[in-house]
Amino acid sequence: MNKSFKLEDGNFSGEIRMRIGVIAIQGDVSEHVHAVDNALSELGESSDIVEIKHSGIVPECDALILPGGESTTLGRLLLKEGISEEIKQAASAGIPIMGTCAGLILLAQRGDVQVAKTHQHLLGLMDTKVNRNAFGRQRESFETYMELPFLDSPYRAVFIRAPAIVDAGPDVEVLSKIDDKIVAARQSNILAFAFHPELTDDLRIHRYFLNMIREY
């Protein structure tokens, strides 16, 4: 998609080509691409949206999305394709990164027994510990309305075989919980959700993420 992202800063106003990367090895890739495209349209802005399957593309991106999917497979392929280290470098450079469902797992520093048992690769970008199957199996998937501090009304969240954050460090901002389980969190330029914002028509989470680009 050949688009441009308009930025204004003081006396400077111009068009700077921006790139939003969606890790496209496995998972809800097209849904995120569609959501980002629609969110950009709602914001009256535009950008290149690129699907990332191989190394060499992440360093050219201004924001990254790690989609839902099968976290063990995603972690293994990120390593195999040489993308894992590139994501870590992007995070260190302040590039906004959003992980949803499996993406939340991959962003964590620590995992539960199941993560250890499956030798799940973790990127270690958030000071969090995750429970990979916090809400049960596929048949126990559910939807619920929840409050998020950056939204002015409840958000309909879709949980599918969802994980949760069970412990978070002092630099992690907890955005939402279900009982004692953290299902949305932010640490600096890293954003994580246990649910699937790409599976609803509500684009507010994607708009919030896109607005993070202005912060860095």
Backbone torsions as a table, in degrees:
resi	resn	phi	psi	omega
1	MET	NA	113.4	-178.8
2	ASN	-89.4	97.3	-177.8
3	LYS	-134.8	171.3	178.0
4	SER	-128.3	155.8	-178.0
5	PHE	-115.9	117.8	-174.9
6	LYS	-86.2	129.5	177.6
7	LEU	-126.5	144.2	174.7
8	GLU	-129.1	131.8	-177.5
9	ASP	-142.2	103.5	179.9
10	GLY	61.5	-123.4	-179.6
11	ASN	-85.0	-4.2	-179.0
12	PHE	-96.1	132.8	174.3
13	SER	-141.9	124.1	-178.6
14	GLY	-164.1	-179.5	179.1
15	GLU	-111.0	121.7	-179.5
16	ILE	-117.0	127.1	-179.4
17	ARG	-67.2	121.3	178.5
18	MET	-114.4	154.6	-179.5
19	ARG	-131.3	124.9	174.8
20	ILE	-104.1	118.7	-177.6
21	GLY	-100.8	134.8	173.9
22	VAL	-115.4	119.0	177.6
23	ILE	-61.3	120.3	-167.9
24	ALA	-117.8	28.5	179.9
25	ILE	-73.2	-38.0	-176.6
26	GLN	-169.5	150.0	174.8
27	GLY	109.9	-160.0	-174.1
28	ASP	-81.5	66.3	-174.0
29	VAL	-77.2	-56.7	-175.5
30	SER	-61.3	-33.3	178.8
31	GLU	-63.7	-41.5	177.6
32	HIS	-68.6	-42.0	178.6
33	VAL	-58.6	-45.7	179.4
34	HIS	-62.8	-43.4	-179.2
35	ALA	-65.1	-42.5	179.1
36	VAL	-63.5	-43.8	179.7
37	ASP	-60.2	-44.7	179.7
38	ASN	-68.8	-37.8	178.8
39	ALA	-64.7	-40.6	176.4
40	LEU	-61.0	-40.7	178.7
41	SER	-63.7	-41.6	178.6
42	GLU	-63.5	-34.1	179.5
43	LEU	-79.9	-8.2	-177.7
44	GLY	73.7	24.7	-177.8
45	GLU	-127.3	174.4	-179.4
46	SER	-152.9	164.6	-175.9
47	SER	-166.0	165.4	167.5
48	ASP	-75.9	136.1	173.7
49	ILE	-116.5	118.7	-174.1
50	VAL	-118.3	139.1	175.3
51	GLU	-92.9	125.2	-172.0
52	ILE	-104.1	114.9	178.3
53	LYS	-118.8	-14.6	-176.5
54	HIS	-138.9	165.3	178.4
55	SER	-69.0	160.9	177.0
56	GLY	100.3	-12.2	-178.3
57	ILE	-99.0	-38.5	-178.4
58	VAL	-51.8	-44.6	-178.4
59	PRO	-61.7	-17.2	-179.6
60	GLU	-93.1	-0.3	-174.6
61	CYS	-96.4	151.1	179.2
62	ASP	-102.0	-7.2	175.0
63	ALA	-163.1	152.0	-176.6
64	LEU	-134.2	146.1	174.9
65	ILE	-123.8	128.3	172.4
66	LEU	-102.7	109.8	-172.2
67	PRO	-80.7	174.2	171.6
68	GLY	-71.1	164.1	-177.6
69	GLY	160.1	-151.6	177.0
70	GLU	-99.4	110.7	-167.9
71	SER	-63.2	-37.1	179.9
72	THR	-64.0	-44.9	178.5
73	THR	-63.8	-45.0	179.1
74	LEU	-59.5	-46.0	-179.6
75	GLY	-61.6	-43.5	-179.3
76	ARG	-64.1	-42.1	-178.3
77	LEU	-72.6	-32.0	174.9
78	LEU	-60.5	-40.5	177.2
79	LEU	-68.2	-47.5	-176.8
80	LYS	-60.2	-40.2	-176.9
81	GLU	-85.4	-3.1	179.4
82	GLY	76.4	18.3	-177.8
83	ILE	-87.9	-27.5	-175.2
84	SER	-55.6	-50.5	-178.4
85	GLU	-65.6	-34.3	178.4
86	GLU	-65.2	-38.6	177.8
87	ILE	-64.5	-41.8	178.4
88	LYS	-61.1	-43.0	179.0
89	GLN	-65.6	-38.7	177.9
90	ALA	-63.5	-42.4	178.7
91	ALA	-61.3	-42.9	179.5
92	SER	-63.9	-28.8	179.8
93	ALA	-83.4	-1.0	176.9
94	GLY	90.5	10.0	178.7
95	ILE	-67.7	129.1	177.2
96	PRO	-62.8	133.0	179.9
97	ILE	-131.7	129.6	176.6
98	MET	-118.5	130.7	175.1
99	GLY	-117.3	133.3	178.6
100	THR	-120.2	132.6	179.1
101	CYS	55.7	-105.8	178.1
102	ALA	-57.4	-32.9	177.5
103	GLY	-61.7	-36.8	176.1
104	LEU	-61.2	-40.5	178.3
105	ILE	-62.8	-48.9	-176.0
106	LEU	-62.7	-30.5	-178.4
107	LEU	-73.2	-19.3	-172.0
108	ALA	-71.6	158.0	173.4
109	GLN	-87.9	-29.2	-173.4
110	ARG	-137.1	154.3	179.6
111	GLY	-135.4	173.3	-179.6
112	ASP	-82.8	-169.2	-178.4
113	VAL	-59.8	-39.9	-178.9
114	GLN	-64.2	-38.4	177.0
115	VAL	-62.9	-43.8	178.8
116	ALA	-66.1	-41.9	-177.4
117	LYS	-62.1	-38.0	-178.1
118	THR	-91.2	2.1	-178.3
119	HIS	55.8	41.2	-179.7
120	GLN	-60.1	125.3	175.4
121	HIS	-75.9	129.9	177.8
122	LEU	-118.3	141.3	178.4
123	LEU	-76.3	-26.0	176.9
124	GLY	69.9	33.1	-175.8
125	LEU	-92.7	-17.1	177.4
126	MET	-119.5	142.1	178.8
127	ASP	-78.7	68.6	-176.2
128	THR	-135.8	157.7	169.9
129	LYS	-117.9	133.9	-175.7
130	VAL	-114.5	148.4	167.8
131	ASN	-104.1	115.1	-169.8
132	ARG	-66.7	-33.5	179.9
133	ASN	-124.5	55.2	-173.2
134	ALA	-62.9	-28.7	-175.4
135	PHE	-113.4	18.8	175.1
136	GLY	91.4	-166.5	-174.6
137	ARG	-85.3	-175.1	-176.6
138	GLN	-56.3	-41.3	-176.6
139	ARG	-68.2	-14.2	179.9
140	GLU	-100.0	16.5	175.5
141	SER	-64.6	153.7	-175.6
142	PHE	-158.0	169.1	173.2
143	GLU	-124.3	147.3	177.9
144	THR	-154.5	154.4	174.8
145	TYR	-91.6	135.4	-177.0
146	MET	-140.6	154.6	178.8
147	GLU	-90.0	138.5	172.8
148	LEU	-129.3	136.8	-171.1
149	PRO	-64.3	-20.3	-179.0
150	PHE	-96.4	5.0	178.2
151	LEU	-116.3	149.7	-176.3
152	ASP	-94.0	0.0	176.9
153	SER	-154.0	161.0	-176.1
154	PRO	-58.5	150.9	-178.4
155	TYR	-112.3	133.3	177.7
156	ARG	-82.3	109.2	-175.3
157	ALA	-102.1	134.0	179.9
158	VAL	-104.1	115.2	179.8
159	PHE	-105.4	122.0	179.4
160	ILE	-127.6	110.6	-177.6
161	ARG	44.8	53.8	-164.2
162	ALA	-84.0	147.1	170.6
163	PRO	-87.6	-177.5	172.5
164	ALA	-157.2	156.3	172.8
165	ILE	-88.0	125.3	-177.5
166	VAL	-106.0	-8.7	176.1
167	ASP	-157.0	138.9	-178.2
168	ALA	-139.2	141.6	179.3
169	GLY	-74.6	173.8	-174.5
170	PRO	-66.5	-20.5	-179.2
171	ASP	-89.6	-0.6	-179.6
172	VAL	-93.2	125.8	176.2
173	GLU	-89.3	115.7	177.7
174	VAL	-79.1	121.2	-177.1
175	LEU	-96.1	-29.5	179.4
176	SER	-164.6	149.3	177.9
177	LYS	-131.8	154.9	164.0
178	ILE	-120.8	112.6	-170.6
179	ASP	56.7	-121.7	-179.5
180	ASP	-99.1	9.8	-176.7
181	LYS	-99.8	127.7	177.2
182	ILE	-82.6	123.5	-176.5
183	VAL	-117.0	-2.7	175.3
184	ALA	-152.2	134.2	-176.0
185	ALA	-156.2	156.8	176.2
186	ARG	-137.5	137.9	171.7
187	GLN	-132.4	103.4	-178.1
188	SER	56.7	-116.1	-177.0
189	ASN	-91.1	9.0	-177.3
190	ILE	-110.5	129.9	-176.0
191	LEU	-126.0	133.4	-176.6
192	ALA	-137.2	136.7	177.7
193	PHE	-131.5	137.4	178.1
194	ALA	-79.3	-14.5	-176.7
195	PHE	-106.8	-172.0	-171.7
196	HIS	-117.3	86.0	179.6
197	PRO	-65.4	-19.9	-179.8
198	GLU	-74.9	-9.5	-177.5
199	LEU	-99.1	11.7	175.2
200	THR	-124.8	169.0	176.5
201	ASP	-88.3	-1.6	179.4
202	ASP	-82.9	111.2	-173.5
203	LEU	-96.1	10.1	-172.5
204	ARG	-64.6	-34.8	178.7
205	ILE	-69.1	-42.0	177.1
206	HIS	-65.8	-36.3	176.5
207	ARG	-64.5	-42.9	177.8
208	TYR	-58.7	-45.3	180.0
209	PHE	-62.5	-45.3	179.4
210	LEU	-61.7	-35.8	178.0
211	ASN	-68.2	-20.0	176.2
212	MET	-63.8	-24.3	-179.7
213	ILE	-59.7	-34.0	179.6
214	ARG	-67.8	-20.7	-175.9
215	GLU	-80.8	-15.6	-171.2
216	TYR	-124.8	NA	NA
